[in-house]
């Protein structure tokens, strides 16, 4: 198998803490789902060596950092989020030398490295839990007696996120809590040994050179006193909508403050990122106060529908909440737990889904703060929806009544080449089957094609890095626009670097706009398969002067009409307007 990097390792870099101490405030961070990124040994499963050999793709793309999903020793009951040893690499992914090589290689390419940490629960095969089953050290976990005359009922009505009760009974009749799979018992964070153990784990990986941690279930760990009943079912559907007695309890913030102090003891550029579900942007912002974690995933934005008023409201609310605590906002469209956004946006129409995904990417990359990209989104990969049931490994699929159980569809291994047994993923097959059309969506097939999604992402990330009005800062100037169009301006912080106007057309037809400027980049272009967003559609929508969000305060009007031709734009009648194609986003230099 041919790889982009052939040397087994790189010499040590000068310092793993090099670069701007607050690099994370406007970084582009690329998520690698290790199992599905690149396979170096032909067993069909991605590994650390494979990931290391493909890191030049991230550097060429323009990413600032890589986030790796768990690669620790694990029975893999939940894709590695059930850990038996936090200081060891699972043999399926390699060994500690491979982890060390990856960190050094990434730093040599100018990439920071963020690793996943799983503090809410361990594997049931962790030595601590094996002892707890036997009655030794049970206070490290959450054990309770059952209810009913013989203790045969669970201690309360809590449900697992993956479906079914959140409690499992052991041989002596007591019950243990697992908010996820039964193979993932929850730790008791009131236990001093638990806190000390994770401080030691953090130091182990910081000493190896990693630049930060993504905290899995950062809103967990602390449960409400007395473990009260919730009173109704389908509790997984309430996560991120309302506070629950097992998530987003105030006590988690003391834990994060301790981790912040630990991270700062290694320098100002080591970071913690919260995977935190909170019911409001204000609750989420509590995780990124100055003495807590540095960033938190913006799931409200991820869940936002393809509708301008909703997109603007989520963006405004997010920016306002994080600005209040002096933290940057994050933007994310997909990850390893959700349906890929081209499929979500398409709602059964793949061509529309890809158009909207490309447009959403440009809108996202123009907003202030950090952007998290999920592997394969730069290729425009859709969700794989037809995997055979017998091949699925998502524990929620087996349990039901929790998440949708279809997370395997976003975890299908990446295509790197147009041909081969796994399209370059590895020298043999892949642990989940790849659709045959993915050869045409591979990195090799899209490289050099100016109409491809990959080259769109490369161009967008390059411009985001080069233009002083993109990425950095926290200010967005919202502009009046026709219904179905979102428009905002980003200005350089010191006023000397010009401005960028962003127009997002979510309608199904061309929209005429009065604009002054030239195109920096547009998402509307031919895409693989011959579909184009510039195909004839309904008549152009005239400018009405009404804001896209009718409930919002009207902002400044769009810039005055262009006097010069707009490169790559669609010209309206005379020289008064330009036409923004359906389901597209354009960056204008003004």
MARPA-491000 format. One record per residue (C-alpha): residue in three letters; x, y negated, z negated. Coordinates in steps of 0.02 Angstrom, whole numbers, plus 50000, padded with zeros to 5 digits. Each point is the difference from the previous one (the first is absolute). Layout:
BEGIN
ALAXYZ;...
//
This chain:
BEGIN
UNK500005000050000;UNK500674982850047;UNK499974986849864;UNK500354981350001;UNK501335001949865;UNK501255014050008;UNK501264996349863;UNK499665010149840;UNK500274984949889;UNK500594982149994;UNK501324992549887;UNK499404991449842;UNK499274982850027;UNK500674985249903;UNK498514999049886;UNK498265007749999;UNK499394983849923;UNK500594989250145;UNK498904987950095;UNK498774987049939;UNK499485003749820;UNK498174997550045;UNK500055009350165;UNK498375008649957;UNK498934984250004;UNK499795000550190;UNK500705017150043;UNK499375012750127;UNK500055016849912;UNK499795016050099;UNK499205015049914;UNK500775016950039;UNK498935015049957;UNK501515011349986;UNK499135016350043;UNK499424992950167;UNK501384988050055;UNK501435010650069;UNK500555018149977;UNK501875003650008;UNK500045018949968;UNK498595007150105;UNK498845005949861;UNK498614988750064;UNK500054988649847;UNK500804982949995;UNK501484997649884;UNK501224987049935;UNK501345003750128;UNK498754998250140;UNK499404983549926;UNK501804993849986;UNK500365004350182;UNK498494990050057;UNK500334984549895;UNK500704990550151;UNK498224999950068;UNK499474989849849;UNK501474988150020;UNK499624997450184;UNK498154997649961;UNK500474985749883;UNK499535007249831;UNK500844993549842;UNK499755015349891;UNK499445018150001;UNK498815007549872;UNK500165018949979;UNK498585010749934;UNK500485012649864;UNK501385012350042;UNK500265006549823;UNK499935018249944;UNK498175004950016;UNK498845014850036;UNK499224988450131;UNK498225002049935;UNK499714981950052;UNK501344996050127;UNK501354997449869;UNK498974989149882;UNK500075014549876;UNK501784999149934;UNK500975013049899;UNK501674990849994;UNK500134981350036;UNK501905000750014;UNK500105014050129;UNK499615000850186;UNK498845014150052;UNK500965012550109;UNK498734997850139;UNK500614981950016;UNK501865002949967;UNK501044996149847;UNK500704985349901;UNK501434998050123;UNK498724997150138;UNK499144986849894;UNK501654991449967;UNK500455000550186;UNK498324992650046;UNK500184985449879;UNK501764996250062;UNK499485001350183;UNK498514988749972;UNK501064986949914;UNK501265001150141;UNK498594995850121;UNK499404985449893;UNK498495009449932;UNK499455000349818;UNK499365016549929;UNK498445001749893;UNK499565017149928;UNK498355006349933;UNK499835003649815;UNK498535009649925;UNK499754995149817;UNK498155003949974;UNK500205018950008;UNK501235014150027;UNK499855017150079;UNK499205013649895;UNK501665009050025;UNK501004986049919;UNK500945007249849;UNK499054988349885;UNK498315006350057;UNK500515018349998;UNK500474997349818;UNK498374990649968;UNK498975014650064;UNK500835010249863;UNK499584986849871;UNK501704991349992;UNK500134981350030;UNK498194997750051;UNK500024981849949;UNK500974996350160;UNK498385003450095;UNK498164996449970;UNK499245015349914;UNK498314999449916;UNK498765012549925;UNK498465003850103;UNK498214995249964;UNK498575011549959;UNK499805013549868;UNK501485010150062;UNK501004985850079;UNK499545006850170;UNK499584983150077;UNK501294987150058;UNK500424986349874;UNK499114986750105;UNK499194997550171;UNK501544993750092;UNK500235006450177;UNK501595003650095;UNK500404988150143;UNK500145015950105;UNK498295006349945;UNK499335010649858;UNK500294997449814;UNK501574990949943;UNK500275013249865;UNK500645017950002;UNK499925012149853;UNK501525009849941;UNK500085017049915;UNK499764993749821;UNK498404990750048;UNK500654982250006;UNK499914989250156;UNK501294989250090;UNK499674984750107;UNK500454999150184;UNK499324985150094;UNK500595008250160;UNK500265018750033;UNK500065012649856;UNK501825002650049;UNK500324981749950;UNK499734997949812;UNK499944982149938;UNK501394994249885;UNK499644991449835;UNK500854983150008;UNK499754996949815;UNK501375012949973;UNK501734992249978;UNK500855014950084;UNK499014996850159;UNK500524981850005;UNK501825004149966;UNK500035013650132;UNK499414988550139;UNK501214986449950;UNK501365013150021;UNK499305005350169;UNK499984981950060;UNK501814997949948;UNK500515016150088;UNK499404993850170;UNK500554982149972;UNK501745006449962;UNK499955009850163;UNK499674983450089;UNK498154998850040;UNK499284982550012;UNK498315002949922;UNK498525011149960;UNK498255001850065;UNK498995004349844;UNK498715013250039;UNK498344997349909;UNK500704984649914;UNK498244996349938;UNK499945016649906;UNK501045006249852;UNK498924991349868;UNK498245006149962;UNK498634991049902;UNK499995004049814;UNK498865014649961;UNK499925005550182;UNK498184994250020;UNK498785007550124;UNK499644990550160;UNK498215005850014;UNK499845004250184;UNK500845010050138;UNK500954996350162;UNK501264990449897;UNK501355000350136;UNK498914988450103;UNK500114986949860;UNK501914998750002;UNK500474982350049;UNK498214994249981;UNK499765000049811;UNK501065003149847;UNK499995017949940;UNK500545006649829;UNK501435009550082;UNK500634986650121;UNK500554981749988;UNK500034999649811;UNK500914985049925;UNK501265011249913;UNK500905004350163;UNK500744982650007;UNK501135002849850;UNK500755014850094;UNK500314989350154;UNK500804986249897;UNK501245012749932;UNK500425005950175;UNK500244982150059;UNK501304997249864;UNK500875016150050;UNK500034995250185;UNK500684982749963;UNK501425007749900;UNK500625006950168;UNK499904983150088;UNK498704988250072;UNK499695009950160;UNK499365016649929;UNK498125000850010;UNK498445009249942;UNK498485001750112;UNK498315004649927;UNK498815011950083;UNK498584992649900;UNK498155000550033;UNK499114985549916;UNK498234993650025;UNK500494981950039;UNK501524990750068;UNK500154991649831;UNK500135016849909;UNK501285005750128;UNK501044984349976;UNK500255004849817;UNK501195013750059;UNK501154987150081;UNK500124986849866;UNK501764993149978;UNK500485012749868;UNK499195015350082;UNK500215008350170;UNK500534990750156;UNK498655005350121;UNK498345009450006;UNK499165007950150;UNK498544989950066;UNK498695013550024;UNK498604987250018;UNK500834994850163;UNK500235018050057;UNK498155003549971;UNK499414984150086;UNK498855002450151;UNK500394993250174;UNK499054983949971;UNK500714982549991;UNK499064993449849;UNK500505015349897;UNK501824999350059;UNK500144981649957;UNK499195002249829;UNK501145014449951;UNK501534990550061;UNK499504984049908;UNK499555009149839;UNK501625010150004;UNK501114984950031;UNK499134989949865;UNK500135013749869;UNK501845003850028;UNK500474981650014;UNK499254997449828;UNK501335011549926;UNK501424994950118;UNK500075016650092;UNK499945004050186;UNK498505008550078;UNK500205016650089;UNK499125005650157;UNK499715018150050;UNK498915007950134;UNK500385018649980;UNK500895012249886;UNK500135018649966;UNK498335000649908;UNK498804991750123;UNK499375002050178;UNK501184991150120;UNK499344982850043;UNK499845002350190;UNK498725013649963;UNK499164990149861;UNK499834984650109;UNK499475009850154;UNK498505008649921;UNK499995013250136;UNK500754989150138;UNK501885003650008;UNK500374986250125;UNK499134986949894;UNK500845006949846;UNK501734997850075;UNK499614982450061;UNK499414995149827;UNK501475008549914;UNK501234990250107;UNK499074983949963;UNK499925003949814;UNK501875003049998;UNK500374982750070;UNK498794991749880;UNK500785009349853;UNK501794996150050;UNK499584981550013;UNK499364998749821;UNK501164995049857;UNK500685013849890;UNK500615017750025;UNK499335012450127;UNK499995018849976;UNK500005010450160;UNK499535018349999;UNK501055011450110;UNK499255001850173;UNK498944984349996;UNK501344991850107;UNK499585013450130;UNK498134996949990;UNK499715017749939;UNK498175004349966;UNK499355011249863;UNK500025018550045;UNK498215005049964;UNK499935017850067;UNK501265009349891;UNK499465018049965;UNK499355002249823;UNK501215014149964;UNK501494988550030;UNK499464985849886;UNK500974997749839;UNK499134985149920;UNK499415006349829;UNK498474988650012;UNK499465009850154;UNK499965015949898;UNK499094992649850;UNK498764988350082;UNK498884987149916;UNK501484988249979;UNK501004991650138;UNK499505004250178;UNK501295014049998;UNK500654995650172;UNK501674992049958;UNK500935012750107;UNK499414990950156;UNK501144985149966;UNK501465011249952;UNK500275009050165;UNK501874999550042;UNK500654986050110;UNK500405001950186;UNK501744993950044;UNK500215006850177;UNK498805003150144;UNK500375018550005;UNK500605014249890;UNK499205012249877;UNK499564985949879;UNK500324984650107;UNK501684997349917;UNK499375001649822;UNK501175014949979;UNK500815014350096;UNK498475011249974;UNK498164997049963;UNK499164988949870;UNK499055004049842;UNK498444992150074;UNK499635001250188;UNK500274984350103;UNK498754995450137;UNK500705003250175;UNK499734981950051;UNK501214994349865;UNK501485002750115;UNK499434984650094;UNK499914990449836;UNK501755005049943;UNK501404988049960;UNK500925005250158;UNK498484997850111;UNK499604982649933;UNK501764993049989;UNK500314987350137;UNK498174998950052;UNK499504981849968;UNK498165005049991;UNK500285013149865;UNK499494998349820;UNK501775003849944;UNK500724985550099;UNK498614988849934;UNK500535004149822;UNK501844997650040;UNK499644982950076;UNK498874994949856;UNK501255004949866;UNK501404991050093;UNK498984984050014;UNK499455001549819;UNK501815000749946;UNK500564985850115;UNK498584987449989;UNK500014989549839;UNK498104998549999;UNK499675018749991;UNK500095011749851;UNK500774988649870;UNK499064988049888;UNK498235001649937;UNK498994986750093;UNK498685003550133;UNK499054985850083;UNK498315006750057;UNK499244992150155;UNK498254998650069;UNK499655012850135;UNK498525007650093;UNK499035014049920;UNK500985016150013;UNK501674990950009;UNK501224997449857;UNK501294986250016;UNK501364994149882;UNK501614990350007;UNK501665004249917;UNK501234985949977;UNK501855001449960;UNK500364996449818;UNK501034984350031;UNK499004994050150;UNK501495000950117;UNK499705016850082;UNK498374996950090;UNK498365008949973;UNK499155015950057;UNK498155000850036;UNK499185017149986;UNK498365003950089;UNK499095016449972;UNK498535004050114;UNK498935014149929;UNK498624998250129;UNK499775011350151;UNK500274986250127;UNK501194986150050;UNK499904984649890;UNK500434982650064;UNK501024989349882;UNK500754982650014;UNK501845002849963;UNK501634991050016;UNK501565010550001;UNK500815015150078;UNK499815018549965;UNK501285007649884;UNK499205017250003;UNK498325007850037;UNK499265016949962;UNK498895000750155;UNK500915009550136;UNK499945016350092;UNK500195014849884;UNK500485018350032;UNK498635008150101;UNK499644984650105;UNK498724991749886;UNK500144981149994;UNK499244987149886;UNK499884987950146;UNK498665009950092;UNK498434990150046;UNK498814998049855;UNK498534989349948;UNK500064981450042;UNK501254989849903;UNK499364993049835;UNK500034981049997;UNK500834990749857;UNK498684995249873;UNK501064991549869;UNK499235011049865;UNK501175009149881;UNK500175018850020;UNK499475002149819;UNK498404990049990;UNK500085000349811;UNK501754992549993;UNK500504981949997;UNK500344994150177;UNK501834998050040;UNK500904989450130;UNK499535002350181;UNK501065009850121;UNK501414990350084;UNK499574989250151;UNK499875007750174;UNK501585006350083;UNK500744989550139;UNK501245013050063;UNK499675017850057;UNK500065012549859;UNK501225014250039;UNK499075016449994;UNK498374991649953;UNK498355000550092;UNK499564982850067;UNK498254993049983;UNK499204987450119;UNK501194985750042;UNK501304996549868;UNK498844998049852;UNK499975017549927;UNK500825016849988;UNK499085016549985;UNK500465012149863;UNK499585017950053;UNK498825011249902;UNK500685008949846;UNK501664990950009;UNK501164989049901;UNK501174986750069;UNK501424990549919;UNK500184982450072;UNK501514988649976;UNK499334982549969;
//
